[in-house]
Amino acid sequence: MNRVEKAVNTPVDSHDQNAQELIAAPIVVDEQIDLPDDTGPRSRVVLTLLLPVAVALFAAFYTNQIWEDYFITVRHSMNLCRGNGLTFQPGTHVHGFTSPLGVLLPALCNAVIPGDSGAQALWLFRFLSIAAYAGGCLLVLLGLTRSHRTRAWCCLALTAILYSSETKMVMFTINGMETGFMLLFTALAIWVMAADPARKAWVMGFAWAGMMWSRPDSCVYITAMGLALLLFPNGSRKRMAIAILKAAAVCTLLYLPWFLWAWSYYGSPVPHTVIAKGTAGFAPGAVFTRLLGILPRSCLIFLPAYAEHGGWEAYTIFAGSIGLLSVSYWAVPRGDVCARRTSLMALLGLVYLTAIPRTFPWYWPTTTVLALPGIAAWLRLGKEALPGKIRNRAAFALLTGAVLAQGLMLARATQDARLSQEQEWRHRRIIGLWLRENAAPQDRVFLECVGYIGYFSELPMLDYPGLVSPAVVASRRRVGDDMAKVGMDLQPEWMVLRPSETRWFEAIHQGWLTEHYELVNVFDSTDSVKAAAGGREVSYYDAVFFALRRRPQPSPPSNTP
């Protein structure tokens, strides 16, 4: 007989010492409840901040990776600091960057730490990005602690592990991209969804505005969030719809100044990078075909950058399993409301990243962070289904497996990033410096990889597909979406081509390239890449570049006798 039954069946007598003890004793309704597992003390959440900060700092110092696109963006930033306007090439207004925060914060960092190399101010930008990245982790975990279903210690631990060790999130936080800030504002949106969004509409609007300032394609995820809130409201849908409208008004008010300024300065509020990528290989009929392969692509949510090119097959089962779990929790009846909302958003994000013709690895972290609450909620359901003696062991085994899988992926990804960065600095940077010395200031350069070479050469760039070059986009519309055809149409003073790219010219018109251009220099880093790889299988795609200069055009015959 337990204490509740004794309290009910024993007559109360003020002279009975046993009765007095029963009255004073706390009543336990269910002795099987595991209270320590559900308390989720905030001190543990705060301590988890050390994990993302430590991992990100290690990745930054170990790899010193500077992403190609950072040098595209920071050239805009440094032109702004020099008084040449927020543009890639002084004298032209080209919106050749995607993220407003991604270009304005490096400009601020360059103003604080002036220098000829944008790499000097990158460390300040890195520290700001890491702080935002860690703040995103805190907000996600605080959101989970608001939910009875996902605040168990194992749910918080798994979320912290996945957040802090997901390779794309870590590497694109420290390599000069805007990812850290995108994660911060997306995590703030998750925190709002875990609370009562109807009572925090202005916070939700602020989160949406921060997402838009980080990446303009955030409108996709904002729309997904509005749909998720209407499908899974905590209260009346009318009340939720009013909150969504209020949040949209706040978002519009905060983002409108940049929208109007960009429109007046560049002639369009749409970044030229979006225009260039959007016209590259877009075929409406192919969208349906791409969507048929959406489920296998769920593994890319947690796999490293460019994993679809091969080499990561050993981790596909783990990444695919948690990816599928994350985008399916929304269908669990009476499940955790916040997790169902974020799971639906992750699914819609996966649909978006599958439907568009070209997906780049820095597009994925937003979907990845939205996937985390669904995984935590599935873990909680699994724990509740297991007997008490087994569930802690199962949770420990799962956490151990996650640490091993994520740790191994991160270790290999950082090694690859360090090798890649050494080659970038001793290869593409050198090409840019060589062009600066050997080309005239007005000479145009046609190439695909515009970041390092464009920044260090300081020459006018005709990049394919035209991220910073309206002339290339216009040529693609005129002659077709083919790099060789565009090069033959524009005939710039210089071309910097990979060997495979020169063969594209030969396939269209044999002998055209050698007739119109002379080979001036060959930049070959094959031996150094092979030595640095230490026997590992690596890509030699960027190991060789040809620098070609246009031959002098013969003068037209004179009609003068």
GIHUVEN-V507990 format. One record per residue. SS is DSSP state (H for helix, E for strand, C for the rest). PHI is phi in radians with two decimals (NA if undefined). BURIAL is 1 if it has 9 or more other C-alpha atoms within 8 Angstrom, else 0. Layout:
SS_PHI_BURIAL, SS_PHI_BURIAL
This chain:
C_NA_0, C_-1.47_0, H_-1.19_1, H_-1.15_1, H_-1.11_0, H_-1.08_1, H_-1.15_1, H_-1.36_0, H_-1.56_0, C_-1.59_0, C_-1.16_0, C_-1.51_0, C_-2.33_0, C_-1.10_0, C_-1.62_0, C_-1.70_0, H_-1.07_0, H_-1.12_0, H_-1.13_1, H_-1.07_1, H_-1.17_0, H_-1.17_1, H_-1.15_0, H_-1.32_0, C_-1.25_0, C_-1.19_0, C_-1.53_0, C_-1.82_0, C_-1.39_0, C_-2.49_0, C_-1.33_0, C_-1.56_0, C_-1.23_0, C_-1.65_0, H_-1.07_0, H_-1.03_0, H_-1.25_0, H_-1.86_1, H_-1.30_0, C_0.94_1, C_-1.03_0, H_-1.19_0, H_-1.06_0, H_-1.14_0, H_-1.13_1, H_-1.13_0, H_-1.11_0, C_-1.19_1, H_-1.05_1, H_-1.11_0, H_-1.18_1, H_-1.12_1, H_-1.13_1, H_-1.11_0, H_-1.14_1, H_-1.16_1, H_-1.13_1, H_-1.04_0, H_-1.09_1, H_-1.15_1, H_-1.29_0, H_-1.30_0, H_-1.69_1, C_0.86_1, C_-1.21_1, C_-2.12_1, C_-1.21_1, H_-0.90_1, H_-1.25_0, H_-1.07_1, H_-1.27_1, H_-1.19_1, H_-1.19_1, H_-1.24_1, H_-1.15_1, H_-1.06_1, H_-1.06_1, H_-1.26_1, H_-1.10_1, H_-1.10_1, H_-1.12_1, C_-1.49_0, C_1.47_0, C_-1.68_1, C_1.63_1, C_-1.49_1, C_-2.63_1, C_-1.32_1, C_-2.04_1, C_-0.95_1, C_1.71_0, C_-2.21_0, C_-1.80_1, C_-2.11_1, C_-1.45_1, C_-1.59_1, C_-2.39_1, C_-1.82_1, C_-1.76_1, H_-1.05_1, H_-1.13_1, H_-1.16_1, H_-1.85_1, H_-1.35_1, H_-1.16_1, H_-1.05_1, H_-1.10_1, H_-1.11_0, H_-1.12_1, H_-1.23_1, H_-1.23_0, H_-1.33_0, C_-2.10_0, C_-1.21_1, C_3.05_0, C_-1.34_0, C_-1.88_0, H_-1.12_1, H_-1.18_0, H_-1.17_1, H_-1.42_1, H_-1.07_1, H_-1.12_0, H_-1.12_0, H_-1.11_1, H_-1.06_1, H_-1.11_0, H_-1.11_0, H_-1.15_1, H_-1.14_1, H_-1.07_1, H_-1.13_1, H_-1.06_1, H_-1.16_1, H_-1.08_1, H_-1.10_1, H_-1.08_1, H_-1.07_1, H_-1.16_1, H_-1.10_1, H_-1.21_1, H_-1.14_1, H_-1.12_1, H_-1.16_1, H_-1.19_1, C_-1.36_1, C_-1.89_1, C_-1.09_0, C_-1.43_1, C_-2.24_1, C_-1.80_1, C_-1.11_1, H_-1.02_1, H_-1.19_1, H_-1.15_1, H_-1.15_1, H_-1.13_1, H_-1.10_1, H_-1.07_1, H_-1.10_1, H_-1.14_1, H_-1.14_1, H_-1.12_1, H_-1.38_1, H_-2.07_1, C_-1.20_1, H_-1.09_1, H_-1.15_1, H_-1.12_1, H_-1.18_1, H_-1.19_1, H_-1.44_1, H_-1.42_1, H_-1.78_1, C_-1.82_1, C_1.79_1, C_-1.50_1, C_-1.56_1, H_-1.04_1, H_-1.00_1, H_-1.32_1, H_-1.08_1, H_-1.15_1, H_-1.06_1, H_-1.29_1, H_-1.17_1, H_-1.13_1, H_-1.10_1, H_-1.12_1, H_-1.12_1, H_-1.05_1, H_-1.12_1, H_-1.16_1, H_-1.36_1, C_-1.60_0, C_-1.92_1, H_-1.01_1, H_-1.13_1, H_-1.62_0, C_-2.19_1, H_-1.10_1, H_-1.21_1, H_-1.16_1, H_-1.08_1, H_-1.12_1, H_-1.11_1, H_-1.09_1, H_-1.10_1, H_-1.11_1, H_-1.08_1, H_-1.11_1, H_-1.17_1, H_-1.19_1, H_-1.49_1, C_-2.62_1, C_-1.10_1, C_-1.30_0, H_-1.08_1, H_-1.01_0, H_-1.13_1, H_-1.31_1, H_-1.13_1, H_-1.09_0, H_-1.10_1, H_-1.17_1, H_-1.07_1, H_-1.13_0, H_-1.12_1, H_-1.16_1, H_-1.30_1, H_-1.33_0, C_-2.19_1, C_-1.42_1, C_-1.82_0, C_2.26_0, C_-1.39_0, H_-1.19_0, H_-1.10_0, H_-1.10_1, H_-1.21_1, H_-1.10_1, H_-1.11_1, H_-1.11_1, H_-1.11_1, H_-1.13_0, H_-1.12_1, H_-1.11_1, H_-1.11_1, H_-1.15_1, H_-1.10_1, H_-1.05_1, H_-1.09_1, H_-1.08_0, H_-1.41_1, H_-1.65_1, H_-1.02_0, H_-0.99_0, H_-1.17_0, H_-1.00_1, H_-1.22_1, H_-1.13_0, H_-1.07_1, H_-1.13_1, H_-1.25_0, H_-1.46_0, H_-1.75_1, C_1.50_0, C_-2.79_1, C_-1.37_1, C_-1.51_0, C_-0.99_1, H_-1.13_1, H_-1.09_1, H_-1.19_1, H_-1.10_1, H_-1.15_1, H_-1.25_1, H_-1.18_1, C_-1.66_0, C_-1.58_1, C_1.22_0, C_-1.38_0, C_-2.40_0, C_-0.94_0, C_-1.20_0, H_-1.46_0, H_-1.07_1, H_-1.07_0, H_-1.10_0, H_-1.15_1, H_-1.18_1, C_-1.11_0, C_-1.75_1, C_-1.21_1, C_-1.14_0, H_-1.06_0, H_-1.30_1, H_-1.12_1, H_-1.17_1, H_-1.24_1, H_-1.07_1, C_-2.09_1, C_-1.51_1, C_-1.15_1, C_-1.06_0, C_1.04_0, H_-1.14_1, H_-1.14_0, H_-1.44_0, C_1.87_0, C_1.74_0, C_-2.12_0, H_-1.07_0, H_-1.12_0, H_-1.83_1, H_-1.15_1, H_-1.10_1, H_-1.09_0, H_-1.14_1, H_-1.14_1, H_-1.13_1, H_-1.27_1, H_-1.15_1, H_-1.14_1, H_-1.07_1, H_-1.15_1, C_-1.64_1, C_-2.00_1, H_-1.12_1, H_-1.01_1, H_-1.49_0, C_-1.32_0, C_-1.17_0, C_0.99_0, C_-1.39_1, C_-1.04_1, H_-1.13_1, H_-1.08_1, H_-1.13_1, H_-1.16_1, H_-1.14_1, H_-1.18_1, H_-1.12_1, H_-1.13_1, H_-1.11_1, H_-1.12_1, H_-1.10_1, H_-1.17_1, H_-1.13_1, H_-1.13_1, H_-1.07_1, H_-1.05_1, H_-1.26_1, H_-1.50_1, H_-1.33_1, C_-1.23_1, C_-1.18_1, C_-2.27_0, C_-2.01_0, C_-1.92_0, H_-1.08_0, H_-1.36_1, H_-1.36_0, C_-1.40_1, H_-0.97_1, H_-1.08_1, H_-1.14_1, H_-1.11_1, H_-1.18_1, H_-1.21_1, H_-1.36_1, H_-1.15_1, H_-1.05_1, H_-1.14_1, H_-1.14_1, H_-1.08_1, H_-1.19_1, H_-1.09_1, H_-1.08_1, H_-1.10_1, H_-1.08_1, H_-1.12_0, H_-1.13_1, H_-1.15_0, H_-1.45_0, C_-1.74_0, C_-1.08_0, H_-1.02_0, H_-1.30_0, H_-1.70_0, H_-1.13_1, H_-1.17_1, H_-1.16_0, H_-1.13_0, H_-1.12_1, H_-1.11_1, H_-1.12_0, H_-1.14_0, H_-1.11_1, H_-1.09_0, H_-1.10_0, H_-1.13_1, H_-1.08_1, H_-1.13_0, H_-1.13_1, H_-1.17_1, H_-1.11_1, H_-1.17_0, H_-1.11_1, H_-1.16_1, H_-1.07_0, H_-1.19_0, H_-1.12_1, H_-1.20_1, H_-1.10_1, H_-1.10_0, H_-1.16_1, H_-1.15_1, H_-1.08_1, H_-1.09_1, H_-1.17_1, H_-1.06_0, H_-1.25_1, H_-1.02_1, H_-1.23_1, H_-1.72_0, C_-2.24_1, H_-1.14_1, H_-1.07_1, H_-1.13_1, H_-1.06_1, H_-1.08_1, H_-1.13_1, H_-1.13_1, H_-1.12_1, H_-1.06_1, H_-1.43_0, H_-1.92_0, C_-1.94_0, C_-1.30_0, C_-1.00_0, C_-1.64_0, C_-1.18_1, E_-1.61_1, E_-2.15_1, E_-1.79_1, E_-2.91_1, C_-1.71_0, C_-1.59_1, C_-1.59_1, H_-1.08_1, H_-1.09_1, H_-1.13_1, H_-1.17_1, H_-1.19_1, H_-1.42_1, H_-1.49_1, C_1.04_1, C_-1.75_1, E_-1.13_1, E_-1.88_1, E_-1.92_1, E_-1.59_1, C_-1.81_1, C_-1.66_1, C_1.92_1, C_-1.04_1, C_-2.10_1, C_-2.34_1, H_-1.06_1, H_-1.09_0, H_-1.21_1, H_-1.08_1, H_-1.13_0, H_-1.15_1, H_-1.09_1, H_-1.23_0, H_-1.48_0, H_-1.96_1, C_1.99_1, C_-1.49_1, C_-2.48_0, H_-1.05_1, H_-1.14_1, H_-1.10_1, H_-1.15_1, H_-1.08_1, H_-1.19_0, H_-1.30_0, H_-1.45_0, C_0.78_0, C_-1.27_1, C_-1.20_1, E_-2.35_1, E_-2.29_1, E_-2.10_1, E_-2.22_1, C_-1.32_1, H_-0.98_1, H_-1.13_0, H_-1.26_1, H_-1.14_1, H_-1.20_0, H_-1.13_1, H_-1.12_1, H_-1.12_1, H_-1.17_0, H_-1.48_0, C_-2.58_0, C_-1.10_0, C_1.52_0, H_-1.11_1, H_-1.13_1, H_-1.23_0, H_-1.27_0, H_-1.78_0, E_-2.34_1, E_-1.96_1, E_-1.37_1, E_-1.77_0, E_-2.70_0, E_-2.11_1, E_-1.85_1, E_-2.14_0, C_-1.98_1, H_-1.02_1, H_-1.12_0, H_-1.20_0, H_-1.15_1, H_-1.11_1, H_-1.18_0, H_-1.22_0, H_-1.19_1, C_1.06_0, C_1.60_0, C_-1.31_0, C_-1.36_0, C_-2.30_0, C_-1.59_0, C_-1.87_0, C_-1.06_0, C_-1.78_0, C_-1.38_1, E_-2.24_1, E_-2.32_1, E_-1.81_1, E_-1.72_1, E_-2.03_1, E_-1.96_1, E_-1.17_1, C_-1.25_0, C_-1.03_0, C_-1.38_0, C_-1.11_0, C_-1.23_0, C_-1.13_0, C_-1.09_0, C_-1.46_0, C_-1.57_0, C_-1.35_0, C_-1.17_0
